[in-house]
Structure formats: structure tokens, C-alpha cells
Amino acid sequence: MTEPMTPSNGIAAVPPPGTRSAEQIRADIVARRELLARDVDSLRGRVNEITDWRSQVRKHQTEIAVGAAVVGALVVGAFLFSRR
């Protein structure tokens, strides 16, 4: 069984028509389906991780506290400035 050539982008090149047997094509379909399923599972996990706002708050507590302090200072400053 000959391996398809892989170009520089890492994606296997499709051999010219008529150079692979039906069994080789089936095996390629199965392999690509498994890779696709693995990639979809990986993306699903990443999306769940990114969209979990509770874990994002835990990870970025310092940044949130600094941002809240800056906003608080701006609000107090605006309030004091407007009272003059």
C-alpha cells in the first residue's frame, strides 16, 4: 500500500484517479472519519471551556478586580467632578 504524498501544509494529497483500490479508498475514508471525530470532540471541549464563565472568572480574578477598581475610581471621580 502506497502512502499519499503530504504537501507542506500537512494535509495528505489525493492521488490521481485510478491509482488506489476500493479497499484503500475505504480505509482512507475510515481514517479521515476518525480524525474528524477526534477534532470535533477536541473543539467541543475547547468551546465548553471557553464559554464556561465561572471558570473564566476564577482564572481571571486579578484582572477583574483591577478592572472593577478602575471603573469604581472613574465613577467616584465623575461623581465628585460633577458636584463642583
N, C-alpha and C positions, 0 to 999 in steps of 0.2 A: 504494500500500500504506500503510495507516494504522498508526502505531506504537501499541502498547499504552500506556495511561497508567501511569506509575510512581508508586506511593504514596511516602510519606515514608520507608519502610523500605528503599527501593531495589530491591524485588522487583517485576517487571513484573506488573501486574494482568491477569487473564484477561478478555478482552472478553466481552460477553454471547453466549450460544449463537446460532449462525446469522449472525454478523456477519463471520466470516472464511471464506475459501475453503479448500478442501482443501490447496492448494499453500501457503497462508500457515501453516496448521497444521503441515504437514510441515517447512517452513522453521523454524518455531519449535521443533519437536522436535529438529531437527538442531543449531540454535544452543544449545539447553539441554543437549544431549548433549555438545557441545564444551566448554561451560562446566563441566559436571560432571566431565568427564575432566581438565580443567586443574586444577580444585580438588582432585580425588583425587590427582593427581600432586604437587601442592604439599603436601598433607597427608602423603603418603608420605615426601617428602623431609624434612619437619619432624620426623616421627616418627623417622626414621632418625638425624637429627641429635641429637635429644634422648636417644635410647636408646643412643647411642654413648658408653659410659662412659669410653673412653680420651680422647676429645676433651673430655668434661666434666672429667676430671682435669686435662688440660692448661689448660683455660680457668680453672679454679678452684684453681690450685696454692697461692696465698697463703692462701685460706680454709681449705684442707685442712691446710696447715702450721700455721696458728694453732689450728685445732681439735685437731690432734694434740698440740700443745704444751700446750693447756689440759687435755686428757684425761690426758696424761703427768703434769702437775703435780698433778692431782687424785688420780691413782693413787699417786704418791710421797707426797703429803700424807696420804692414807688409810693407807698402809703405815707411815709414821712415827708417825702418831697412834695406830695400833693397837698399836705396840710399847711404848708407855708404860705 
